[in-house]
Each structure stands twice: as C-alpha cells, then as structure tokens.
C-alpha cells in the first residue's frame, strides 16, 4: 500500500511540475510581466549575482533554465526567496516576458 501511495504522490508532483508549458504563454501578458519585473527590481538581485550585468543570468551559456516549466518554477522561486508581494499569476506574466525577451521557448 505504501508503494502505491508513493507512486500516486510522485505522479501528482510530476503533473503539477509540467502544468505550465510554453503553450501557457499565450494566456499571459509579457508587457505586464516586464512592468512587474521592473517594479519588483528583479534585476537588482541579478546584477549582484552577475557582477553588474543582470541580464547575463538569462543569456549565459551555462544557464539552468531549459524549458517553459523550469522558467516558471524559477520565477516563482525567486518571488518566494525575495518576498516580493506578487500574485501567483504575476509569476506567469513575468515568465512570459522573460521567455519573449530571452528564452524563446515555443
């Protein structure tokens, strides 16, 4: 019985992780995402991490984000870590902006 519960939990977790895809960018507003990104001063943190060029975090050859779900997950993680007062849907708009500007996931 425990094995079945573990498999069910894993299935739910994986489906939730892949719930956001590049297809979801069609339901978002990248312009609102840019405004939210700027208002939350996201690049101030990135500037510190990347020694003055915050956008380099998105364009470096060894970047960790390789899919739309990973991008959305990272945006949510950044919001949580920084305590930015943003709504859950704001993360989707920010992810759409970053995708349009840097990542280009289909």
Secondary structure, DSSP 8 states (H G I E B T S, - for coil): -HHHHHHHHHHHHHHHHTS--GGGGGGS-HHHHHHHHHHTTHHHHHHHHTTT-TTHHHH-TT-S--SHHHHHHHHHHHHHHHT----HHHHHHHHHHHIIIII---
